[in-house]
Amino acid sequence: MNKEQFLAKMNDALKRLPSTEREDILQDFREHFEVGLSEGNSEEEIAKGLGSPHQIAKEMVASYRLEQVEESASTGNVLRAVWAVIGLGFFNLVIVLGPFVALAGIVFSGWAAGLGFILTPILYLLNVVIYPEIFAWFDLFFALFLSGLGIFIAIGMFYVTRWLFKGFVKYLNFNVRMVKGGMKHA
Amino acid sequence: MNVQFKKGVLELCVLVLLDKQDRYGYELVQKISDQIAISEGSVYPLLRRLTKEGYFTTYLKESSEGPSRKYYALTEEGRTYLGDLLTDWEKFTNGVNQLIKEGVRDE
């Protein structure tokens, strides 16, 4: 692989990044080739030493996605970051996707339970409208009690979600730092 | 050597190399790959990340041979971070070395 081929592959793998970011990254590698050439190495040797342009680019993309999450923690940004970190290697499919699905499950079921409880009185009254004969004060009060409980669960879930989310982003950062990353003898 | 191991240590290597003088990317990569077998390209994502985290600043400097080069300089924040990493590293390696010594003696 010569310089042009290396840079073209890298450019291709970085095409979803904004062009300023991409250009900045490519410039560093152009410089690397230029200095290497001036020290008497061939383009092929330099490219071989650098390793897979695809793998380097993946790592760049994952880091960029995580920065985006830190700027704005939207669902889309988080999903893109998770996706990019998973893409770093097969190993990550297990150690990132697994915990992510589990956490998403916990968050989803917590919110579902909270909202369900909050809505109980409304559902109960709807039921009473349709079948007035089943009305009982105890049931109404119990439904109101569940609604109160639901509000507490929802408030709790708000904090739990935020906390789990922050923890998970830290975990992703740790992954980008420690796992894989184009090392020889991997 | 274990891959995860090396990647964690790479950060320390880069910071140490910049402690006494500013260096350009190619130079950093060469210094490290002279000592440790790495894919040289993996140093660049690291440099980029540490720059964005505020541990380095960069500037362009003309070179006598060829185009200008991007130099990396350690910030105060980076120096503090290096100090922390070195302390951790020393504790860790001392611990491991001690265990190795004891292990070897027992055999």
Interface residues (C-beta under 8 A of the other chain):
Chain A: I25 Q27 D28 F29 E31 H32 E34 V35 G36 S38 G49 L50 G51 S52 P53 Q55 I56 E59 M60 S63 E67 V176 R177 M178 V179 K180 G181 G182 M183 K184 H185 A186
Chain B: M1 V3 Q4 K6 K7 G8 E11 Y24 G25 Y26 E27 V29 S33 A37 I38 S39 E40 G41 S42 Y44 P45 L47 R48 R49 K52 E65 G66 P67 R69 K70
